Amino acid sequence: MHARVSFYQLQEGADPEAGVKGFRDSIGTLEAMEGEQGVMLLVDRTTGKAITITLWDTEDNLHASAEQANKVREQASSSGQLSILGVENYEVAIEKRR
């Protein structure tokens, strides 16, 4: 499994709920991408920082989804009043779910 991790900062004076809504509205587009295995949005409402983690079944699907994921990220962050700070790819070495 592989993960794309994106880092964001809420724009000054913006409502944190706008950021959450921006990403919630994009989940359907992500789910339609080949190999998508899940998505998480982490938020710190005190600092305005946010992180998304999308999970992919293979490294090939992670890379193949990059262009479309960039568009989704731009759209979600724009409507959510978030600045994109960076995007990184990782291999998921250990995964434990209940």
N, C-alpha and C positions, 0 to 999 in steps of 0.2 A: 504494500500500500504506500501511497505517496501523498504529500500534503503541500498545498500552497497556502502560505501565511502572509496576510496583508496587514499593514499597520496604518492607523488613521489617527487624526487629531480633529476633534470637533472645533469648528470655527468659532471665534470669540462671539459670545452673545447668542449662539444658536441653541435651540432646544434639543436636548439629548434624545427625546422621543422621535424627532425628525430623522435622526441617524438610524435608529432602530427600524422605523417604518421604511426608510429607503432600502435597507437590506431585506426586510421581510418581503417587500414587493418584488425582489429579484430572485427569490428562491425557486419559483417555477422555471425560470430560464436556466438556472443552474441544474436543476433536476433533469432537464431534457438533454444535457450534455452527456456524451458517451463516456462511461466509466466513472461518473460521479457517484460517490459513496456516502456523502454526508457533508453538512456544513454547520459551523458554529460561529456565533457572534459573541465576542466577549467585550463588555463595556465597563469602564470605570467612570461613573457619572460625576465623581468628584473632580477628576483631572481632565475629563473630556477625551480620554484615550480610548481607542477601540481596536480590536483585532478580529479579523475573520480567518477561519481555518476551513479550507475545503479539502475533502479527502477524495482520492482517485485510486482506482483499482490497479493501474499500471503507470509506470513512468511515461510510456508513450502517450497514454490518454491525458496525463497531466500536461505534457508539452503540446499535444494537439489542441487542447482546450484553451491555451494561453491567450490567443487573439480574442476569442469570444469572451473569455473571462475578463480581459482588460476592458472591453466595452461595458460589461455588466458592472464592473468595479467603478468605472468612471461615472456611469449613470446613477448607481446607488449612492456614491459618495456626493455627487452633485446635488441630488434631491435631498440627501440627508445632511447637507451642509458640513461635510467632512473633507479634510485635506488628506490625500494619500501620502504617507511618509515613506513607504517602501513595500516591496513584495519579495518574498523568498520562497524557494522550493526545498522540501525535505523528504527524505525517506522515513517512513514510520517504522522504527526499529522494534518497538514494543507497543502493543495495543491491548488494553484490558477494558472490557465493558461488562456491565451487569445485565 
